[in-house]
Amino acid sequence: MATKYIFFTGGVVSSVGKGVTAAAVGRLLKDLGFQVAVQKLDPYINVDPGTMSPYQHGEVFVLDDGAETDLDLGHYERFIDVRLNKVCNITTGQVYAEVIGKERRGDYLGGTIQVIPHITNEIKRRIAMVSKTTGAEIVLIEVGGTVGDIESLPFLEAIRQVRTEVGRENTMYVHVTWLPYIGATGELKTKPTQHSVRELRSIGISPDMIVARSDYPVDESLREKIAVFCDVDKRAVVPMVTTPVLYEVPLLVQKAGVGEYIVQRLGLQPRQQLNWQEWENLVEEVKRPKPAIKVALVGKYVELHDAYISVREALKHAALHAGVELELSWVHSAELEKGRGLDELKHVDGIIVPGGFGSRGIEGKIMAARTARTEKIPYLGLCLGMQLMVVDFARAVLGDESANSTEFDRATGNPVIDLMPEQNAITDMGGTMRLGLYPCKLQPGTIAAKAYGEDLVQERHRHRFEFNNTYRKQFEDLGMRFSGLSPDGRLVEIAELSDHPFMVGTQFHPEFLSRPNRPHPIFQAYINAVCERAGVEYHKPKAAKK
């Protein structure tokens, strides 16, 4: 069949939930038997979010092929349970870099380069690549920002042109908008939605469906009003009330008849009956009262929780499958350096230190690792969290408080973490780290091997520094086990302590491969260890293979 395209645009305000809506629709269509992929069009001029501050952009989500992408791709992968690739995230920076590169090479034969057709053609070329590289029959495309943003106009013009080229029967526009609540009168207002749709129609796009986001119930009269003023079927006005359970959104989408409408609109026939039992059980388990465990996440961007969204979700997935409630406390590593919060850290059931870059708050993270080591608190270190666990161990067993990573102290006498040799000559920061999927061979009898239940696994990486092999034999003699190595034995992928209930660090980012219905084995093993320390009973399912 011809590839079908569903475009998601946003109105009124940003962060209205386009990404989660697209992911939920994708899950629905996949469960109807279609091959689905999702693409995000980001209007910023950065080439990718890899060099952007987490305070501004949140987490950088890494794909199998090493692409550093928007955090919405994490939503797509977690909800739909797909593995996306680099063409699934386009930025204005990538588009202009490609077009300017062609112009410099003379590919345009001296022609004048313009937004239309050159920029829009490049956008359309990249949209078409999704189905070619993933085999998707239905491609869902989210346009970042809101209608009316100057920087989004080339993307909107490109998706308008797609309909003229592939046909109305193969395209659908979904506009996600916000219904503000006026407290003084106690009512929801549709006028901003009307203005947003009018703005969209002024550039040639008429939405086929409107998803009306709201913190309050949307009654039938409001749906009728939106349908009349925005010229869409009443069936296609979908109220989406905020839910405290993120993974309930696909159920809300299905209940609203979205799947049935989209399939009918695109002339498709469902290939299988929906079976939402597993997903319904998942949501019911989230809502069920459960015994609580306390985990402290120690980071330097904790003011913005989206900076660690995949870590948070991976912890939730594992806690959910253990049958416990996760109480996550956000601890700023810079505050630990000032002596604030260290005593409280000793009373949590688990400590996790995620990845990051830069020297700010590093000593606080090392203090967190030391607390976990000396107090026998289950510890999971991710990327930088693994490296700082190694630094703390070095300081303790070598008796040298100056032991460090050369990322933070180039003159350290004990550089237990050092720059990868192939990174020495690199000057550009963007897209130059060890990125993407790499194999890891597990060592028999270790915590990691028991967690995975496999000999060889593939995990996503994003780092520039590695464990310094000069110290490997010495560390092993002193109680550190290197339970995961690259197949050639050259690189340390997982480190753990032999005399600790659970102190494990991974050089890779396991959080990127966790799913709500299939927790990552390392996170599951960690949460189980946290439950044991807390004295909380937990489910002990068989380790799920990825």
Legacy VTK file of the C-alpha trace (Angstrom):
# vtk DataFile Version 3.0
C-alpha trace
ASCII
DATASET POLYDATA
POINTS 546 float
0.000 0.000 0.000
1.037 3.642 -0.391
2.715 5.128 2.659
0.295 7.038 4.852
1.375 10.229 6.641
-0.187 11.679 9.799
1.094 15.154 10.722
0.806 16.524 14.268
0.906 20.285 14.781
0.500 22.275 17.982
-1.432 25.388 18.867
-1.923 27.950 21.657
1.086 26.895 23.790
4.101 24.624 23.471
4.575 21.486 25.581
0.884 20.750 25.106
1.499 17.037 24.594
1.989 16.539 20.853
4.752 14.007 21.408
2.791 11.839 23.822
-0.315 12.113 21.601
1.656 11.030 18.535
3.214 8.174 20.507
-0.201 7.036 21.787
-1.690 7.099 18.280
1.341 5.190 17.036
0.791 2.509 19.664
-2.850 2.241 18.667
-2.056 1.845 14.969
0.684 -0.693 15.667
-1.751 -2.762 17.716
-4.155 -2.674 14.759
-1.468 -4.493 12.780
0.332 -1.707 10.899
4.064 -1.010 10.705
4.591 2.398 12.278
7.420 4.913 12.629
7.504 8.431 14.064
9.500 11.497 13.076
10.091 14.759 14.942
10.678 18.023 13.057
12.532 20.407 15.368
12.655 24.062 14.283
15.821 25.091 16.151
18.983 25.848 14.163
21.209 23.577 16.258
22.202 20.527 14.213
21.056 18.276 17.041
20.452 18.625 20.804
23.809 16.997 21.625
25.502 20.296 22.500
22.449 21.987 24.020
22.029 22.627 27.738
19.694 20.137 29.445
18.158 23.133 31.221
16.922 24.387 27.854
16.204 21.159 26.055
15.921 18.356 28.584
17.386 14.946 27.919
19.304 13.974 24.798
17.869 10.646 23.628
20.329 8.409 21.752
19.278 5.908 19.070
20.863 2.652 17.914
22.716 4.380 15.065
24.169 7.004 17.423
21.848 9.873 16.529
21.459 12.384 19.368
17.803 13.335 19.284
14.919 15.089 20.984
13.454 13.506 24.117
10.148 12.981 22.283
11.794 10.095 20.462
12.028 8.441 23.857
8.248 8.760 24.186
7.837 7.236 20.728
10.069 4.271 21.442
8.675 3.571 24.914
5.012 3.786 23.924
5.147 2.073 20.540
8.015 -0.318 21.351
9.940 0.452 18.162
13.592 1.191 17.404
13.949 4.421 15.410
16.888 5.787 13.405
18.586 9.093 12.640
16.115 10.172 9.930
13.407 10.220 12.613
14.632 13.563 13.988
15.103 16.533 11.655
16.282 19.971 12.745
16.400 23.232 10.847
20.164 23.129 11.373
20.475 19.784 9.596
18.322 20.952 6.698
20.215 24.205 6.133
23.608 22.504 6.565
22.682 19.996 3.843
21.387 22.639 1.440
24.323 24.999 2.022
26.745 22.081 1.568
25.184 21.283 -1.799
25.345 24.942 -2.809
29.051 25.127 -1.922
29.747 22.036 -4.017
27.936 23.593 -6.960
25.153 21.020 -7.012
22.591 23.706 -7.832
24.565 24.890 -10.888
24.639 28.507 -9.823
20.928 28.773 -9.078
19.550 31.094 -6.412
18.901 29.086 -3.229
15.577 29.847 -1.574
13.400 28.522 1.236
10.927 27.410 -1.417
11.744 25.106 -3.135
15.205 24.165 -1.827
14.640 24.076 1.929
11.157 22.591 1.659
12.379 19.986 -0.847
15.084 18.887 1.571
12.517 18.581 4.362
10.258 16.487 2.108
13.199 14.299 1.097
13.916 13.541 4.739
10.257 12.859 5.476
10.204 10.309 2.629
13.326 8.610 4.007
11.481 7.397 7.115
9.402 4.772 5.334
12.354 3.819 3.113
14.681 3.153 6.049
12.198 1.676 8.532
9.699 -0.069 6.271
6.877 1.829 7.986
3.482 1.824 6.319
2.247 4.717 8.448
4.593 7.570 9.353
3.545 9.908 12.159
5.288 13.279 11.994
5.341 15.799 14.829
6.137 19.426 14.012
7.865 21.062 16.968
6.733 24.397 18.401
3.368 26.004 17.751
1.575 27.364 14.710
2.604 30.994 14.260
6.278 30.451 15.149
8.448 31.964 12.407
10.978 29.140 12.570
8.291 26.467 11.981
7.009 27.947 8.716
9.300 25.962 6.341
8.223 22.705 8.010
4.543 23.629 7.776
4.904 24.576 4.122
6.686 21.278 3.455
3.945 19.169 5.064
1.347 21.168 3.136
3.133 20.257 -0.083
3.265 16.580 0.891
-0.532 16.365 0.617
-0.496 17.788 -2.916
2.154 15.244 -3.922
0.912 12.010 -2.306
-2.805 12.766 -2.198
-5.410 13.606 0.397
-6.239 9.928 0.856
-2.683 9.310 2.098
-2.341 12.265 4.463
-3.988 13.469 7.637
-3.421 16.563 9.784
-3.958 16.359 13.555
-3.860 19.649 15.462
-3.175 19.409 19.203
-4.362 22.472 21.047
-5.014 23.738 24.574
-8.301 24.756 26.178
-7.511 27.288 28.930
-9.652 27.298 32.058
-10.886 30.642 33.366
-11.175 30.314 37.125
-13.319 33.431 37.606
-16.108 32.057 35.425
-15.394 28.359 35.866
-15.320 27.569 32.157
-13.067 26.306 29.406
-12.489 28.637 26.454
-12.286 27.548 22.817
-11.349 30.904 21.299
-7.540 30.293 21.400
-8.154 27.007 19.582
-10.223 28.786 16.947
-7.481 31.371 16.395
-4.845 28.641 16.215
-6.795 26.726 13.569
-7.381 29.930 11.603
-3.628 30.573 11.637
-3.005 27.041 10.398
-5.593 27.362 7.639
-4.081 30.677 6.532
-0.968 28.792 5.413
-2.981 26.162 3.562
-3.444 23.396 6.130
-6.909 22.447 7.360
-6.814 19.995 10.281
-8.671 16.707 9.879
-8.699 16.153 13.637
-8.360 18.394 16.674
-7.084 17.000 19.964
-8.327 19.373 22.667
-6.027 19.163 25.676
-7.424 20.313 28.995
-7.023 19.973 32.754
-10.807 19.759 33.069
-13.538 17.615 31.434
-14.666 18.781 27.991
-18.438 18.558 27.538
-20.338 17.828 24.330
-21.294 21.460 23.724
-17.635 22.468 23.581
-16.857 19.666 21.146
-19.737 20.810 18.937
-18.545 24.400 19.109
-14.989 23.461 18.100
-16.322 21.288 15.275
-18.477 24.115 13.891
-15.948 26.928 14.184
-12.947 24.857 13.057
-14.739 22.955 10.271
-13.995 19.402 11.410
-16.262 16.430 12.068
-17.540 16.295 15.618
-16.132 12.757 15.804
-12.745 14.261 15.022
-12.779 16.631 18.006
-11.015 14.536 20.621
-11.005 15.745 24.242
-7.797 14.759 26.018
-7.997 15.497 29.722
-4.755 15.518 31.696
-4.130 12.207 33.431
-1.694 11.568 36.284
-0.798 8.252 34.623
1.191 8.936 31.450
0.677 5.431 30.091
-3.086 5.828 30.247
-3.006 8.146 27.218
-3.197 5.311 24.621
-6.285 3.982 26.408
-7.865 7.450 26.341
-7.052 7.772 22.639
-8.619 4.397 21.922
-11.688 5.155 24.043
-12.230 8.389 22.087
-12.476 6.410 18.839
-9.306 7.903 17.353
-8.081 4.641 15.834
-11.394 3.904 14.158
-11.601 7.426 12.730
-8.013 7.454 11.417
-8.317 4.039 9.803
-11.564 5.089 8.111
-10.152 8.464 7.056
-7.062 6.871 5.448
-9.014 4.075 3.794
-7.380 1.289 5.776
-8.640 -2.016 7.122
-7.471 -3.132 10.581
-5.374 -6.289 10.334
-6.068 -7.524 13.823
-8.370 -6.877 16.724
-7.176 -4.606 19.472
-6.105 -6.435 22.606
-5.406 -3.864 25.284
-5.404 -6.304 28.198
-1.686 -5.989 28.875
-1.815 -2.196 28.646
-4.921 -2.000 30.843
-3.241 -4.224 33.416
-0.228 -1.920 33.312
-2.339 1.164 34.048
-4.288 -0.627 36.783
-1.019 -1.653 38.407
0.166 1.973 38.336
-3.003 3.062 40.150
-2.982 0.216 42.674
-1.743 1.152 46.188
1.645 -0.476 46.715
4.417 -0.500 49.329
6.881 2.318 48.723
10.633 2.393 48.196
12.761 5.553 48.367
15.372 6.209 45.693
17.534 9.321 45.494
18.531 10.541 42.033
21.688 12.627 42.393
22.287 14.953 39.462
23.217 18.469 38.457
20.103 19.295 36.400
17.484 18.106 38.887
15.543 21.395 38.698
14.325 20.206 35.278
13.118 16.631 35.643
12.962 16.211 31.853
16.768 16.201 31.874
16.543 12.673 33.302
13.213 11.566 31.841
14.401 8.187 30.513
16.075 7.354 33.830
12.924 8.270 35.727
10.727 6.202 33.409
13.092 3.200 33.528
12.947 3.277 37.338
9.147 3.464 37.191
8.979 0.524 34.768
11.068 -1.666 37.051
9.211 -0.589 40.207
5.897 -1.274 38.497
6.915 -4.806 37.606
8.248 -5.398 41.101
4.851 -4.357 42.465
6.148 -1.394 44.476
5.657 2.371 44.469
8.676 4.474 43.549
9.265 7.549 45.698
11.935 9.445 43.807
13.787 12.266 45.549
15.769 14.706 43.427
19.111 15.587 45.023
21.304 18.338 43.587
24.915 17.198 43.626
26.161 20.772 44.145
24.138 20.913 47.386
25.899 17.783 48.655
29.212 19.570 48.148
27.969 22.299 50.486
27.172 19.711 53.141
23.431 19.845 52.608
21.445 16.634 52.250
24.237 14.124 52.878
22.712 12.756 56.102
19.339 12.325 54.385
21.093 10.382 51.639
22.083 7.732 54.175
18.427 6.943 54.875
17.167 6.233 51.362
16.725 2.704 50.027
18.705 3.299 46.838
20.946 5.848 45.113
21.241 6.417 41.386
23.724 8.740 39.665
22.917 9.344 35.963
25.084 10.708 33.181
26.221 14.264 32.607
29.059 16.502 31.473
31.139 19.266 33.024
32.831 19.688 36.412
30.001 21.369 38.334
28.642 19.130 41.090
31.088 16.287 40.384
32.412 16.019 43.932
28.821 15.817 45.160
28.215 12.836 42.907
31.389 11.196 44.196
30.095 11.778 47.735
26.868 10.032 46.747
28.838 7.047 45.419
30.909 6.949 48.616
27.782 7.037 50.766
26.305 4.140 48.801
29.550 2.162 49.086
30.161 2.668 52.795
26.512 2.405 53.877
25.847 -0.624 51.625
23.015 1.211 49.867
22.091 -0.204 46.417
23.733 2.011 43.819
23.314 2.287 40.067
25.716 4.511 38.146
24.951 5.368 34.532
27.818 6.481 32.272
29.315 9.320 34.342
27.746 7.683 37.406
29.820 4.573 36.687
32.992 6.620 36.184
32.560 8.478 39.475
31.907 5.203 41.282
35.337 4.147 39.954
36.890 7.434 41.116
35.495 6.977 44.628
36.782 3.397 44.735
40.220 4.560 43.594
40.370 7.209 46.295
39.394 4.660 48.940
41.621 1.740 47.972
44.587 3.724 46.635
44.477 6.206 49.485
44.813 9.097 47.044
42.068 11.713 47.224
43.448 13.281 44.044
42.477 10.243 41.941
40.106 11.501 39.286
38.958 11.530 35.690
41.060 13.609 33.317
37.781 15.186 32.222
37.849 17.115 35.498
41.563 17.104 36.453
44.041 16.718 33.619
46.971 16.743 36.041
45.712 14.008 38.382
48.352 11.492 39.446
45.852 8.637 39.202
43.772 9.137 36.033
41.474 6.131 36.574
39.102 7.528 33.933
40.777 8.878 30.824
39.995 10.154 27.344
39.542 7.441 24.720
42.663 7.411 22.492
40.624 8.043 19.337
39.146 11.180 20.958
42.461 12.987 21.479
42.509 14.833 18.156
38.838 15.815 18.147
37.958 19.500 18.453
34.254 19.581 17.482
31.960 18.723 20.387
28.841 17.776 18.446
28.315 14.175 17.338
31.923 13.110 18.047
31.551 10.894 21.112
31.200 7.131 21.216
27.568 7.050 20.204
24.985 4.363 19.570
24.695 0.605 19.915
27.756 -1.438 20.916
28.082 -5.045 22.142
28.881 -5.972 25.741
30.087 -9.432 26.793
28.991 -10.391 30.288
31.226 -12.227 32.731
29.726 -15.385 34.301
28.624 -15.319 37.930
28.343 -11.528 38.171
25.350 -9.418 39.177
25.111 -8.109 35.620
25.176 -11.586 34.057
22.440 -12.798 36.417
20.329 -9.729 35.639
20.507 -10.150 31.867
20.427 -13.939 31.676
22.448 -13.633 28.457
26.111 -13.774 27.470
26.148 -10.915 24.960
23.984 -7.803 24.902
23.787 -4.615 22.829
23.498 -1.241 24.580
23.415 2.435 23.598
26.368 4.664 24.459
27.069 8.376 24.718
30.455 9.178 26.220
33.985 10.385 25.522
35.958 8.980 28.474
36.644 5.358 29.493
38.015 3.328 32.377
41.828 3.446 32.283
42.975 -0.143 31.737
46.268 0.567 33.490
44.336 0.098 36.738
42.277 -2.949 35.783
44.389 -5.676 37.438
44.946 -3.608 40.569
41.244 -2.856 40.933
40.259 -6.484 40.390
42.665 -7.562 43.135
41.046 -5.027 45.473
37.444 -6.138 44.908
36.087 -4.465 41.779
34.668 -6.813 39.158
34.500 -5.802 35.526
31.377 -7.752 34.723
30.829 -6.393 31.224
33.527 -5.894 28.593
33.654 -5.161 24.889
33.953 -8.464 22.984
37.664 -7.833 22.379
38.158 -7.291 26.124
39.572 -3.803 25.587
36.821 -1.600 27.038
35.101 -1.782 30.420
31.325 -1.660 29.964
30.098 -2.641 33.447
31.817 -2.436 36.839
30.517 -3.763 40.150
31.773 -4.284 43.686
32.108 -7.840 44.959
31.547 -7.011 48.653
28.404 -4.921 48.169
24.727 -5.981 47.877
24.356 -4.016 44.619
26.863 -1.439 43.462
26.849 -1.501 39.681
27.951 1.047 37.112
27.336 0.875 33.364
29.362 2.826 30.834
26.315 2.721 28.550
22.783 4.079 29.009
20.394 1.179 29.721
17.544 3.613 30.377
17.138 4.187 26.625
15.990 0.595 26.063
13.529 0.250 28.937
9.850 -0.213 28.115
6.765 0.094 30.361
5.794 -3.509 29.664
9.406 -4.771 29.543
11.720 -3.149 32.101
15.443 -3.126 31.437
17.144 -6.058 33.229
19.721 -3.865 34.972
17.039 -1.523 36.301
14.922 -4.487 37.376
17.838 -6.039 39.280
18.573 -2.669 40.884
14.977 -2.090 42.015
14.831 -5.647 43.404
17.959 -4.904 45.452
16.403 -1.641 46.655
13.309 -3.561 47.766
15.453 -6.015 49.715
17.216 -3.214 51.561
13.855 -1.568 52.298
12.436 -4.844 53.596
9.609 -4.634 51.047
8.168 -7.707 49.363
8.342 -7.592 45.590
7.396 -9.676 42.579
10.230 -11.785 41.267
9.403 -12.352 37.584
11.768 -14.111 35.232
14.296 -11.765 33.689
12.769 -10.458 30.462
14.921 -10.594 27.370
15.004 -7.501 25.238
LINES 1 547
546 0 1 2 3 4 5 6 7 8 9 10 11 12 13 14 15 16 17 18 19 20 21 22 23 24 25 26 27 28 29 30 31 32 33 34 35 36 37 38 39 40 41 42 43 44 45 46 47 48 49 50 51 52 53 54 55 56 57 58 59 60 61 62 63 64 65 66 67 68 69 70 71 72 73 74 75 76 77 78 79 80 81 82 83 84 85 86 87 88 89 90 91 92 93 94 95 96 97 98 99 100 101 102 103 104 105 106 107 108 109 110 111 112 113 114 115 116 117 118 119 120 121 122 123 124 125 126 127 128 129 130 131 132 133 134 135 136 137 138 139 140 141 142 143 144 145 146 147 148 149 150 151 152 153 154 155 156 157 158 159 160 161 162 163 164 165 166 167 168 169 170 171 172 173 174 175 176 177 178 179 180 181 182 183 184 185 186 187 188 189 190 191 192 193 194 195 196 197 198 199 200 201 202 203 204 205 206 207 208 209 210 211 212 213 214 215 216 217 218 219 220 221 222 223 224 225 226 227 228 229 230 231 232 233 234 235 236 237 238 239 240 241 242 243 244 245 246 247 248 249 250 251 252 253 254 255 256 257 258 259 260 261 262 263 264 265 266 267 268 269 270 271 272 273 274 275 276 277 278 279 280 281 282 283 284 285 286 287 288 289 290 291 292 293 294 295 296 297 298 299 300 301 302 303 304 305 306 307 308 309 310 311 312 313 314 315 316 317 318 319 320 321 322 323 324 325 326 327 328 329 330 331 332 333 334 335 336 337 338 339 340 341 342 343 344 345 346 347 348 349 350 351 352 353 354 355 356 357 358 359 360 361 362 363 364 365 366 367 368 369 370 371 372 373 374 375 376 377 378 379 380 381 382 383 384 385 386 387 388 389 390 391 392 393 394 395 396 397 398 399 400 401 402 403 404 405 406 407 408 409 410 411 412 413 414 415 416 417 418 419 420 421 422 423 424 425 426 427 428 429 430 431 432 433 434 435 436 437 438 439 440 441 442 443 444 445 446 447 448 449 450 451 452 453 454 455 456 457 458 459 460 461 462 463 464 465 466 467 468 469 470 471 472 473 474 475 476 477 478 479 480 481 482 483 484 485 486 487 488 489 490 491 492 493 494 495 496 497 498 499 500 501 502 503 504 505 506 507 508 509 510 511 512 513 514 515 516 517 518 519 520 521 522 523 524 525 526 527 528 529 530 531 532 533 534 535 536 537 538 539 540 541 542 543 544 545
